[in-house]
Amino acid sequence: MVTATNVDATAVNTIGWLSAGDWTIVVPVYQRQYRWDIGACEQLLSDIRAVADLDDRRMHFIGSILSSTGRVGERDELVLIDGQQRVTTLMLLVAALQHAVRDADPALSAELARVLVRRDDSAATKLRPHAAWAEVFEAVVLDRRDPGDGARDSRFDDNYAFFRSQVSAEEAPHIWRGLQKLEHVAITLGAGANAQQIFESLNSTGEPLRDHELIHNYVLMGLSHAEQREIETEYWLPIEQSTGESIAAFWRQYLVMTTGREVVVTRSRGVYDTFRQVFPTLDIDDLRRHAADWREYAEIYRTLLEPGREPDAAISRQLEGVATFGSAMHPLVMEAYRDWRHGTISRAELVSTLDHVQALLLRRTVVATGTDRIVARLCRARREGWDALVAAFSRITPSDERIRAALKYSELPHPAYVLGRLAGLGSTDGMAVEHVLPLTPAETWTGDGVRTWSDYSEDEQNSARALASTLGNLTLLEEELALRAFDASFPDKRPLYGRSSAALNRALADAESWGTAAISRRSAELGERFAQIWARPGNSLIDDDGLTPILDAVHRRGWPMGWEREWDYVEYRGEHWEVPDVKYLFNRIFKRLWADDRAAVVAYSDRRGGPVYQAQSWNGQWDRLDDETWLYMGWDSSYMLSALQGLLEEAGIAAEVFVKYSYIGTAMNRVAAR
């Protein structure tokens, strides 16, 4: 038998591994900077709390940690090749625990200290980061920060402060129990091993699991074999059959519907991370109940993809209309459709909802206003009632005036859909879109039987081309007639229009000539009918400035030098605030509500363990709310945005707060959404 001599892999208890030995764990100089954010720390702490609640047989596996051994002088070293982020974060959590209990529980404090510092040198941390960051890390872990040290801009400070804010001295023994139940595979390389090759094998072999595959594994993990077969057969396979290749989109849109928030993809796992937040624990009874809902929504999703499956002809046509614009509104439509199936809403309300969806999407497309990232606010509004939903539609649906202007001078989007509705056709099958003035007229083309295209001046030709794809120059013709009309002069087309069954063509058959004036007149006439068919609901004020509801705002991803301003302004309940970034807004929102609605601030902070405290419990960036209350300011941007969103929801005024992204903020936001 041949044995491995250069690689040793052993399953170990993580805390035991960190505590044992006299070595120093070293982060090599080629490693990237520590970059876990508070969201990742929050997930880790949630996992530790969950495993702490389980019996002694249940452990939590955190993956593999790859290292090599070395020696510097008299000291042994363990050089981290893979695992820096996890090890560093665990050290920050242990440090926060140790500092919280050092006065109240000396015995537990000593146990925690054995993880943090060397046995032979209590002034040296067990983990030694890259030299550029080692001093900051040691100052945090050994609590050497002074109140006057000024701003903290490191992730070490941010994440330590988060852990310190979340874990009290009373809960520390429970967290310590969870920490002691962490396990990993320790892979130690010998002198002849190729560290880079092994690192790449661990991290890059095979196709990475996609979000829906991670959800599948998460749902089934921990069940007995019989339970796994039950869930797979009765629920998961039907979900896959209903959604097909669109299963990833289904889960994303289901979670937008469920949370009423946009699902932001970060680290390529945004959907899976959101799923875990919505369903942090799933015992078999809860899983059966939730899985039945998932299966039903997947069936509904298939109907949205294939509207012909809906037996009600009128609703089927409405769903076909919505499908014209893609899947952006599926979260709202899924929920409304399910409520109709369950008898919670009337058929009339469902039809009205689908009408409003089509009017919103078509009008925004006509005026070239984006249709991304607007559905979550509609899902939230719907839960407040029909009037709130109509008001939400109204605010973001462009006005009749903007529509009329755009229809006269802009290319008509989705022409077959629009012209079919204007003509009152139940279906456009067998019909073709016809340009009355051809896109590229022949030199002999004429609109009146007198002047040919070659007689037009350059300005006249340019004006005509500019209007060729607008509403006024388009119609629907039966395919046979359209083939004969293609590129023909207008006098030759008139008899063909007269033979068409589409009502749109009667006026064309009666027209004596065709040119830019006729196109403009027809655009105006059809524009009036357009505004009636795709009516703007309600009478709310219209947001013409591209404002984003605060609950749909996302944190910045990094900024080019000189472009640090994230927002142009914030609209706070009708007030105009000049607010450049999330840190400024975080401070202003908490201070404002401390004055206006202190109960909401206290309730939110008590539930989340911060960011408002009765004392400066650790060194860092603090701001005073009053003589006895402090606001901690040393968070990362993601946490700050989440906290101010949560507080505004707690106070019930989130729907009245909007942000206006700056030019660069909008560009970076698009990058973040990819």
C-alpha positions in Angstrom: 0.0 0.0 0.0 1.3 3.4 -0.9 0.7 6.2 1.6 0.8 10.0 1.2 3.9 11.6 2.6 3.4 15.3 1.7 -0.2 16.0 2.7 -1.9 15.3 6.1 -5.6 15.9 6.3 -7.4 15.4 9.7 -10.9 16.3 10.9 -10.4 18.4 14.0 -12.3 20.5 16.5 -11.7 24.1 15.4 -11.5 25.7 18.8 -9.3 22.9 20.0 -7.0 23.4 17.0 -6.8 27.1 17.6 -6.0 26.7 21.3 -3.6 23.8 21.0 0.1 24.0 20.3 2.7 26.7 20.7 2.8 27.7 17.1 1.8 31.1 15.6 -0.7 31.0 12.8 0.7 33.3 10.1 -1.0 34.9 7.2 1.5 35.0 4.3 2.3 38.2 2.5 0.6 37.1 -0.8 -2.8 36.7 0.8 -5.5 39.2 0.1 -6.6 41.7 2.8 -9.2 40.6 5.3 -12.6 41.5 3.8 -15.5 39.7 5.5 -18.3 42.2 6.0 -20.9 42.3 8.8 -23.4 40.3 6.8 -21.0 37.4 6.7 -20.3 37.8 10.4 -24.0 37.9 11.1 -24.4 34.6 9.2 -21.6 33.0 11.1 -23.0 34.1 14.5 -26.4 32.8 13.5 -24.9 29.4 12.6 -23.0 29.3 15.9 -26.1 30.1 17.9 -28.1 27.4 16.0 -25.5 24.7 16.7 -25.3 25.7 20.3 -29.0 24.9 20.7 -28.5 21.4 19.4 -27.6 18.3 21.4 -23.9 17.3 21.9 -23.9 14.9 18.9 -24.6 17.8 16.4 -21.6 19.7 15.1 -21.1 22.4 12.5 -18.6 21.9 9.7 -16.9 25.1 8.5 -14.9 23.6 5.6 -11.2 22.9 5.2 -8.2 25.0 6.3 -5.0 24.6 4.4 -1.6 25.3 5.9 2.0 24.5 5.9 4.5 24.2 8.7 7.6 26.3 9.3 9.9 27.6 11.9 11.3 31.1 12.6 14.0 31.0 15.3 12.7 29.1 18.3 9.1 29.4 17.3 7.0 27.0 15.2 4.7 28.6 12.6 1.6 27.4 10.8 1.3 29.3 7.5 -2.3 29.8 6.3 -2.7 29.0 2.6 -6.5 28.9 2.6 -8.8 29.8 5.5 -7.6 33.3 6.5 -11.1 34.9 6.4 -12.7 32.3 8.6 -9.9 32.1 11.1 -9.6 35.8 11.4 -13.3 36.2 11.9 -13.4 33.5 14.6 -10.6 35.3 16.4 -12.5 38.6 16.4 -15.6 36.8 17.8 -13.6 35.2 20.5 -11.9 38.5 21.3 -15.4 40.2 21.6 -16.5 37.4 24.0 -13.4 37.6 26.1 -13.6 41.3 26.5 -17.3 41.1 27.4 -16.7 38.5 30.3 -13.3 39.3 31.6 -14.6 41.1 34.7 -17.8 39.0 35.2 -16.4 35.5 34.5 -12.6 35.1 34.9 -12.6 31.4 34.3 -14.4 31.7 30.9 -12.2 34.7 30.1 -9.1 32.5 30.6 -10.4 29.8 28.3 -11.1 32.4 25.6 -7.7 33.9 26.0 -6.0 30.6 25.3 -7.5 30.8 21.8 -6.3 34.4 21.3 -2.7 34.6 22.6 0.4 32.4 22.7 1.0 30.3 25.8 4.5 31.7 26.2 3.8 35.3 25.4 0.4 36.8 26.5 1.3 40.0 24.6 1.4 38.2 21.2 -1.8 37.1 19.3 -2.0 33.5 18.2 -2.9 34.7 14.7 -0.4 37.1 13.0 -1.8 38.9 9.9 0.2 40.4 7.1 2.6 42.9 8.6 0.7 45.9 7.1 -2.4 45.0 9.1 -0.9 43.2 12.1 -0.7 46.2 14.4 -4.4 47.1 13.8 -5.5 43.5 14.4 -3.5 43.1 17.6 -4.8 46.4 18.9 -8.4 45.2 18.4 -7.9 41.6 19.7 -5.8 42.7 22.7 -8.1 45.7 23.4 -5.3 48.3 23.0 -7.5 50.9 21.3 -7.8 54.2 23.2 -11.0 56.3 23.0 -8.9 59.1 21.4 -7.5 57.0 18.6 -9.8 58.6 16.0 -11.6 57.0 13.1 -11.5 53.2 12.6 -11.6 52.2 9.0 -10.6 48.6 9.1 -12.7 45.5 8.8 -11.1 44.2 12.0 -12.7 47.2 13.9 -16.1 46.9 12.1 -16.5 43.2 12.7 -15.2 43.2 16.2 -17.7 46.0 17.1 -20.5 44.0 15.5 -19.7 40.9 17.6 -19.3 43.0 20.7 -22.7 44.7 20.1 -24.4 41.4 19.6 -23.1 39.2 22.4 -23.7 40.1 26.0 -21.8 38.7 29.0 -24.9 36.7 29.9 -25.0 35.0 26.4 -21.3 34.4 26.2 -21.3 30.9 27.6 -24.0 29.9 25.1 -21.9 31.3 22.2 -18.8 29.6 23.6 -20.7 26.3 23.6 -21.5 26.8 19.9 -17.9 27.8 19.1 -16.7 24.5 20.7 -18.9 22.6 18.3 -17.2 23.9 15.1 -15.2 21.4 13.1 -13.0 21.6 10.0 -10.6 19.5 8.0 -7.0 20.6 8.8 -4.8 20.0 5.7 -1.2 20.4 6.5 1.4 20.3 3.7 4.8 18.7 3.9 8.0 20.2 2.3 7.4 18.5 -1.0 3.8 19.5 -1.6 2.7 22.0 -4.2 0.7 24.5 -2.2 -0.7 26.4 -5.2 -1.8 23.2 -7.0 -3.6 22.0 -3.8 -5.2 25.4 -3.2 -6.5 25.5 -6.8 -7.8 21.9 -6.4 -9.8 22.8 -3.3 -11.2 26.0 -4.7 -11.6 25.7 -8.4 -12.2 22.1 -9.3 -15.6 21.4 -11.0 -18.5 23.7 -11.8 -19.4 25.9 -8.8 -22.9 25.2 -7.3 -25.5 27.7 -8.5 -28.0 29.4 -6.2 -30.8 26.9 -6.7 -28.4 24.0 -6.3 -27.3 25.4 -3.0 -30.9 25.9 -1.9 -31.6 22.3 -2.8 -28.7 21.0 -0.7 -29.6 23.3 2.2 -33.2 22.1 2.2 -32.3 18.4 2.2 -29.2 18.5 4.4 -29.7 17.0 7.9 -32.9 15.1 6.9 -33.0 11.3 7.2 -32.8 9.4 3.9 -36.5 8.7 4.0 -37.3 12.3 4.6 -35.0 13.4 1.8 -36.7 11.0 -0.6 -40.1 12.4 0.4 -39.2 16.1 -0.1 -37.3 15.3 -3.3 -40.2 13.3 -4.8 -43.3 15.2 -3.6 -41.9 18.8 -3.7 -38.5 19.4 -5.3 -39.0 17.4 -8.5 -42.4 19.1 -9.2 -40.7 22.5 -8.7 -38.0 21.6 -11.2 -40.6 20.3 -13.7 -42.7 23.5 -13.4 -39.8 25.9 -13.7 -37.4 24.1 -16.0 -34.5 26.2 -17.1 -36.0 29.2 -15.3 -35.6 27.7 -11.8 -32.9 30.2 -10.8 -35.1 33.1 -11.8 -38.1 31.5 -10.0 -36.3 31.4 -6.7 -35.0 35.0 -7.0 -38.5 36.3 -7.9 -40.2 34.2 -5.2 -37.8 35.7 -2.6 -38.5 39.3 -3.9 -42.2 38.5 -3.5 -41.7 37.0 0.0 -39.5 39.7 1.4 -40.8 42.7 -0.4 -37.1 43.6 -1.0 -34.8 43.4 -4.0 -32.5 40.4 -3.9 -29.0 41.8 -4.3 -26.5 39.3 -5.7 -23.2 39.5 -3.9 -20.4 37.0 -4.1 -22.5 35.3 -6.7 -24.8 33.8 -4.0 -27.3 36.5 -3.2 -30.4 34.3 -3.8 -29.1 31.5 -1.6 -28.0 33.9 1.1 -31.5 35.5 1.1 -33.2 32.1 1.2 -31.2 31.2 4.3 -32.2 34.4 6.0 -35.9 33.8 5.2 -35.7 30.2 6.3 -32.9 30.0 8.9 -34.1 26.7 10.3 -36.3 24.0 8.6 -37.4 21.0 10.7 -39.4 18.4 8.7 -42.9 19.7 9.6 -42.0 23.3 8.7 -40.3 22.1 5.6 -43.4 20.2 4.4 -45.5 23.3 4.9 -43.1 25.7 3.1 -42.4 23.2 0.4 -46.1 22.9 -0.4 -46.1 26.7 -0.9 -43.0 26.6 -3.1 -44.5 23.9 -5.2 -47.7 25.9 -5.7 -45.8 29.0 -6.6 -43.7 27.0 -9.1 -47.0 25.8 -10.8 -48.1 29.4 -11.0 -44.7 30.4 -12.4 -45.2 27.9 -15.2 -48.5 29.5 -16.0 -46.8 32.9 -16.2 -44.3 31.5 -18.6 -47.0 29.7 -20.6 -50.2 31.9 -20.3 -52.1 29.5 -22.6 -52.3 27.1 -19.6 -54.8 29.4 -17.9 -58.3 28.3 -18.8 -59.9 31.7 -18.2 -59.5 33.3 -21.6 -59.6 36.9 -20.4 -56.9 36.3 -17.7 -54.9 34.3 -20.1 -54.8 37.3 -22.5 -53.8 39.5 -19.6 -51.0 37.2 -18.7 -49.8 37.1 -22.3 -49.7 40.9 -22.2 -47.6 40.9 -19.1 -45.3 38.3 -20.7 -44.6 40.8 -23.5 -42.3 42.7 -21.1 -40.4 39.7 -19.7 -40.4 38.5 -16.1 -39.6 41.7 -14.1 -43.1 41.8 -12.6 -43.5 38.1 -11.8 -43.1 38.6 -8.0 -46.2 40.8 -7.9 -48.2 38.8 -10.4 -47.4 35.5 -8.7 -48.8 36.7 -5.4 -51.9 38.3 -7.0 -52.6 35.2 -9.1 -52.3 32.9 -6.1 -54.7 35.1 -4.0 -57.2 34.9 -6.8 -56.9 31.2 -7.0 -57.5 31.0 -3.3 -60.5 33.4 -3.4 -58.7 36.1 -1.4 -59.2 38.7 -4.1 -61.8 39.0 -6.8 -61.3 38.3 -10.5 -61.8 42.0 -11.2 -59.0 42.9 -8.8 -56.6 40.5 -10.5 -57.5 41.8 -14.0 -57.0 45.4 -12.7 -53.6 44.5 -11.3 -52.5 43.0 -14.6 -53.8 46.0 -16.4 -51.8 48.4 -14.2 -48.7 46.2 -14.6 -48.9 46.5 -18.4 -49.6 50.2 -18.3 -46.7 50.8 -16.0 -44.2 48.8 -18.0 -45.3 50.0 -21.4 -45.4 53.7 -20.4 -41.9 53.5 -18.8 -40.6 51.8 -21.8 -42.1 54.4 -24.2 -40.4 57.2 -22.3 -37.1 55.2 -21.9 -37.4 55.0 -18.1 -36.0 51.8 -16.6 -38.2 49.0 -15.5 -35.7 47.3 -13.2 -35.8 47.3 -9.4 -39.4 48.6 -9.2 -41.4 45.4 -8.4 -40.3 45.1 -4.7 -42.0 48.4 -3.8 -45.2 47.3 -5.4 -45.1 44.0 -3.5 -44.7 46.0 -0.3 -47.5 48.4 -1.2 -49.9 45.5 -2.1 -49.7 44.2 1.4 -51.0 47.5 2.7 -54.2 47.2 0.6 -55.6 48.0 -2.9 -55.5 51.8 -2.4 -51.8 51.7 -1.4 -51.0 49.5 -4.5 -52.8 51.9 -6.8 -51.0 54.9 -5.3 -47.6 53.1 -5.7 -48.4 52.3 -9.4 -49.5 55.9 -9.9 -46.3 57.4 -8.5 -44.0 55.6 -10.9 -46.2 55.6 -14.0 -45.3 58.4 -16.5 -48.0 61.0 -17.3 -50.2 61.3 -20.3 -48.3 64.4 -21.4 -44.9 62.6 -21.4 -46.5 59.6 -23.2 -48.0 61.7 -26.0 -44.7 63.5 -26.7 -42.7 60.3 -26.7 -45.1 58.5 -29.0 -44.8 61.3 -31.6 -41.0 61.2 -31.8 -39.8 57.9 -30.4 -39.7 54.4 -31.8 -42.7 52.4 -30.7 -41.7 49.5 -28.4 -43.5 46.1 -28.7 -45.4 47.3 -31.8 -47.4 44.1 -32.4 -48.7 44.1 -28.9 -49.5 47.8 -28.9 -51.1 47.9 -32.3 -53.1 44.7 -31.6 -54.7 46.3 -28.5 -55.3 49.6 -30.3 -57.1 47.6 -33.0 -59.1 45.6 -30.5 -57.7 42.3 -31.8 -57.9 39.3 -29.4 -54.8 37.9 -31.1 -52.2 39.1 -33.5 -51.6 35.7 -35.0 -51.4 35.9 -38.7 -50.8 39.7 -38.6 -47.6 41.6 -39.4 -46.3 45.0 -38.5 -46.5 47.3 -41.5 -44.6 50.6 -42.0 -46.8 52.9 -44.0 -43.7 54.9 -45.0 -41.0 52.2 -45.6 -37.9 52.3 -43.4 -35.8 52.7 -46.6 -38.0 54.1 -49.4 -37.1 53.4 -53.0 -36.2 56.5 -55.1 -39.6 56.0 -56.8 -41.7 55.8 -53.7 -44.4 58.4 -53.4 -46.8 59.4 -50.7 -49.2 61.3 -53.0 -48.7 60.0 -56.5 -47.0 63.3 -57.5 -43.6 63.8 -55.7 -41.2 60.8 -55.5 -38.7 60.2 -52.7 -35.9 61.4 -54.9 -37.7 64.8 -55.1 -37.6 65.2 -51.3 -34.9 67.5 -49.9 -32.3 66.1 -47.5 -34.1 67.7 -44.6 -37.5 66.2 -45.7 -36.0 62.8 -46.0 -34.3 63.0 -42.6 -37.6 64.1 -41.0 -39.5 61.3 -42.6 -36.9 58.7 -41.6 -37.0 59.9 -38.0 -40.8 59.2 -37.9 -40.8 55.9 -39.7 -40.9 53.7 -36.6 -43.2 55.9 -34.5 -46.8 55.0 -33.7 -48.3 57.2 -36.4 -46.5 55.3 -39.2 -47.2 51.8 -38.1 -50.2 49.5 -38.5 -51.1 45.8 -38.5 -51.9 43.9 -41.8 -52.8 40.4 -42.5 -49.5 38.6 -43.6 -50.7 38.1 -47.2 -51.6 41.8 -47.5 -48.4 42.9 -45.8 -46.2 41.0 -48.3 -47.9 42.9 -51.1 -47.7 46.2 -49.4 -44.0 45.9 -48.5 -42.1 48.9 -50.0 -45.1 49.9 -52.2 -46.0 53.5 -52.6 -48.9 54.8 -50.6 -51.4 55.1 -53.4 -50.8 51.4 -54.1 -51.2 50.5 -50.4 -54.6 52.1 -49.9 -56.7 49.4 -51.5 -54.8 46.8 -49.4 -55.6 48.7 -46.2 -59.2 48.8 -47.3 -59.3 45.0 -47.5 -57.9 44.5 -44.0 -60.2 43.4 -41.2 -58.2 45.5 -38.7 -60.1 48.7 -37.8 -56.8 50.6 -37.6 -56.5 50.5 -41.4 -59.8 52.2 -42.3 -58.5 55.7 -41.8 -55.4 54.8 -43.8 -57.5 53.5 -46.7 -59.4 56.9 -46.7 -56.3 59.1 -46.6 -55.4 60.8 -49.8 -51.6 61.2 -49.1 -49.0 60.2 -46.7 -46.1 62.2 -45.2 -44.7 63.7 -42.0 -47.8 65.8 -41.3 -50.1 62.8 -41.7 -47.8 60.7 -39.4 -47.9 63.3 -36.7 -51.7 63.6 -36.9 -52.1 59.9 -36.6 -49.6 59.7 -33.7 -51.7 62.3 -31.8 -55.0 60.5 -32.5 -53.7 57.0 -31.5 -51.8 58.6 -28.6 -55.2 59.6 -27.1 -56.5 56.0 -27.4 -53.1 54.7 -26.1 -53.5 56.8 -22.9 -57.0 55.4 -22.4 -56.2 51.7 -22.9 -53.0 51.8 -20.8 -54.3 54.3 -18.3 -52.3 55.7 -15.5 -54.1 54.7 -12.3 -54.9 57.0 -9.4 -53.9 60.7 -9.0 -50.7 60.6 -6.9 -47.8 62.9 -7.6 -45.5 61.4 -10.2 -41.8 60.8 -9.4 -40.1 62.3 -12.4 -36.7 62.4 -10.8 -35.8 58.7 -10.7 -36.1 58.5 -6.9 -35.5 55.1 -5.3 -37.4 54.1 -2.2 -35.0 53.7 0.7 -35.9 50.1 1.1 -34.7 49.4 -2.4 -31.4 51.3 -2.0 -28.3 49.1 -2.1 -24.9 49.9 -0.5 -22.0 51.1 -2.6 -19.5 48.7 -4.0 -16.5 50.9 -4.1 -15.8 54.3 -5.8 -13.3 55.8 -8.1 -11.2 58.6 -6.6 -13.0 61.9 -6.8 -16.4 60.3 -7.2 -17.2 59.5 -3.5 -20.6 61.1 -3.5 -23.2 58.3 -3.6 -26.5 60.3 -3.6 -27.5 63.7 -4.8 -30.1 64.1 -2.1 -32.6 62.3 0.1 -36.3 63.0 0.2 -37.4 62.5 3.9 -41.1 62.9 4.3 -41.3 65.8 1.9 -38.0 67.4 3.2 -35.0 67.8 0.9 -31.8 66.6 2.6 -28.4 67.1 1.0 -26.9 63.7 2.0 -23.8 62.5 0.2 -23.6 58.9 1.5 -25.0 56.2 3.7 -22.8 57.0 6.8 -24.2 60.6 6.8 -27.7 59.4 6.4 -27.4 56.7 9.1 -26.3 59.3 11.6 -29.1 61.8 10.5 -31.9 59.2 10.5 -31.1 57.9 14.0 -30.7 61.4 15.4 -33.9 62.6 13.8 -36.0 59.6 15.1 -34.4 59.9 18.5 -36.1 63.2 18.6 -39.3 62.3 16.8 -40.0 58.6 17.7 -37.6 57.5 20.4 -39.7 54.4 21.1 -39.0 53.1 17.6 -35.3 53.6 18.0 -35.2 51.8 21.3 -37.4 48.9 20.0 -35.3 48.4 16.9 -32.0 48.7 18.8 -33.1 46.3 21.6 -34.2 43.7 19.0 -31.0 43.9 16.9 -28.5 44.5 19.7 -27.5 48.0 18.5 -26.5 50.4 17.2 -27.7 52.5 20.2 -26.2 51.9 23.6 -26.3 53.3 27.1 -22.5 53.5 27.3 -19.4 53.5 25.1 -18.8 49.8 25.9 -15.7 49.6 23.6 -13.3 51.9 22.0 -14.4 53.2 18.5 -16.4 55.8 16.6 -19.3 57.1 18.8 -21.7 60.0 18.5 -23.9 61.2 21.3 -27.7 61.1 21.1 -28.2 62.6 24.6 -26.3 62.7 27.9 -26.9 59.0 28.6 -27.2 57.5 25.1 -24.7 56.8 22.4 -24.8 55.9 18.7 -22.0 53.7 17.4 -20.7 54.8 14.0 -18.0 52.2 13.3 -20.0 50.0 11.0 -19.5 49.2 7.3 -21.8 50.7 4.7 -23.9 47.6 4.3 -24.7 47.4 8.0 -25.5 51.1 8.2 -27.9 50.9 5.3 -29.6 47.8 6.7 -29.9 49.5 10.1 -31.5 52.7 8.9 -33.8 50.8 6.6 -34.9 48.6 9.6 -35.4 51.7 11.8 -37.6 53.4 9.2 -39.7 50.3 8.9 -39.9 50.1 12.7 -41.2 53.7 12.7 -43.6 53.0 9.9 -42.3 55.7 7.6 -40.0 53.8 5.2 -42.5 54.4 2.4 -42.0 58.2 2.8 -38.2 58.2 2.3 -36.5 58.2 -1.1 -32.9 58.6 -2.3 -31.7 60.1 -5.5 -28.5 58.5 -6.7 -25.8 60.7 -8.1 -24.6 60.0 -11.7 -21.7 57.8 -10.5 -24.0 56.3 -7.8 -26.4 55.2 -10.5 -23.5 53.7 -12.6 -22.1 51.8 -9.6 -25.5 50.6 -8.6 -25.9 49.0 -12.0 -22.5 47.3 -11.5 -23.7 46.0 -8.1 -26.9 44.5 -9.6 -25.0 42.4 -12.1 
